[in-house]
């Protein structure tokens, strides 16, 4: 009878250990995957917010480009256009003149 009690305890222990091992194997992997998915979701959410901010900036630019003031400003600055009753002048800087500089200190080499 002592043997059947020990066998019964050992089999109960084996069943318990097998159940615990199965629960850990089936529970740990999904939890690890779930935690990984949470991190990945947070990263993707940050990327989405960044793209939405960029899109908002583009929408603001599009809205500004649809105004007469912005069209006139861009035409004047980017394409040098003027209104029909205006005259355009181009102011050219004077040509660069090289001035002779002595080759002595402090203008040049004074080592020799």
C-alpha positions as CSV (number, residue, x, y, z in Angstrom):
1,X,0.0,0.0,0.0
2,X,2.9,2.3,0.6
3,X,3.9,1.8,-2.9
4,X,0.6,2.7,-4.4
5,X,0.5,5.9,-2.3
6,X,3.9,6.9,-3.5
7,X,3.1,6.0,-7.1
8,X,-0.1,8.0,-6.8
9,X,1.8,11.0,-5.4
10,X,4.4,10.8,-8.1
11,X,1.9,10.6,-10.8
12,X,0.0,13.6,-9.3
13,X,3.3,15.5,-9.1
14,X,4.0,14.6,-12.7
15,X,0.6,15.7,-13.9
16,X,0.9,18.9,-11.9
17,X,4.4,19.7,-13.3
18,X,3.2,18.9,-16.8
19,X,0.2,21.2,-16.4
20,X,2.4,24.0,-15.0
21,X,4.9,23.5,-17.9
22,X,2.2,23.6,-20.4
23,X,0.6,26.7,-18.9
24,X,4.0,28.5,-18.9
25,X,4.7,27.4,-22.5
26,X,1.3,28.5,-23.7
27,X,1.2,31.6,-21.5
28,X,4.7,33.1,-21.7
29,X,5.0,33.1,-25.5
30,X,1.8,35.0,-26.1
31,X,2.5,37.5,-23.3
32,X,6.0,38.1,-24.8
33,X,4.4,38.6,-28.2
34,X,1.8,40.9,-26.8
35,X,4.4,43.0,-25.0
36,X,6.4,43.2,-28.3
37,X,3.3,44.2,-30.1
38,X,2.7,47.0,-27.6
39,X,6.1,48.4,-28.2
40,X,5.7,48.2,-32.0
41,X,2.3,49.8,-31.8
42,X,3.7,52.7,-29.8
43,X,6.5,53.2,-32.4
44,X,4.0,53.1,-35.2
45,X,1.8,55.6,-33.4
46,X,4.7,58.0,-33.1
47,X,5.4,57.6,-36.8
48,X,1.7,58.3,-37.6
49,X,1.7,61.4,-35.5
50,X,4.9,62.6,-37.2
51,X,3.4,62.0,-40.7
52,X,0.1,63.7,-39.6
53,X,2.1,66.8,-38.5
54,X,3.9,66.9,-41.8
55,X,0.6,66.6,-43.7
56,X,-0.8,69.4,-41.6
57,X,2.1,71.6,-42.6
58,X,1.5,70.7,-46.3
59,X,-2.2,71.5,-45.9
60,X,-1.3,74.9,-44.5
61,X,1.0,75.6,-47.4
62,X,-1.7,74.5,-49.9
63,X,-4.2,76.8,-48.2
64,X,-1.7,79.7,-48.3
65,X,-1.0,79.0,-52.0
66,X,-4.7,79.4,-52.8
67,X,-4.7,83.1,-51.7
68,X,-4.0,86.0,-54.0
69,X,-1.5,87.5,-51.7
70,X,0.7,84.4,-51.6
71,X,0.4,84.0,-55.4
72,X,1.6,87.5,-55.9
73,X,4.4,87.2,-53.4
74,X,5.6,84.0,-55.0
75,X,5.4,85.5,-58.5
76,X,7.4,88.5,-57.4
77,X,10.1,86.7,-55.4
78,X,10.5,83.5,-57.4
79,X,9.8,84.6,-60.9
80,X,10.6,88.4,-60.8
81,X,7.2,89.2,-62.2
82,X,5.5,92.6,-61.9
83,X,2.0,94.0,-62.3
84,X,1.2,95.4,-65.7
85,X,1.5,99.0,-64.6
86,X,4.8,98.5,-62.8
87,X,8.4,98.7,-64.1
88,X,11.0,96.1,-63.1
89,X,14.6,97.2,-62.4
90,X,17.5,94.9,-61.9
91,X,20.2,96.4,-59.6
92,X,23.5,94.7,-60.4
93,X,26.3,95.0,-57.9
94,X,29.5,96.8,-59.1
95,X,32.2,94.6,-60.5
96,X,34.8,93.4,-58.0
97,X,38.1,95.3,-58.2
98,X,41.2,93.7,-56.9
99,X,43.3,96.2,-54.9
100,X,47.0,95.6,-54.8
101,X,48.1,94.7,-51.3
102,X,51.8,94.8,-50.3
103,X,53.3,91.4,-49.4
104,X,54.6,92.6,-46.1
105,X,53.3,92.1,-42.6
106,X,50.3,92.3,-41.7
107,X,49.1,91.7,-45.3
108,X,51.3,88.8,-46.3
109,X,54.2,86.6,-45.3
110,X,56.6,88.5,-43.0
111,X,58.8,85.5,-42.3
112,X,61.3,86.2,-44.9
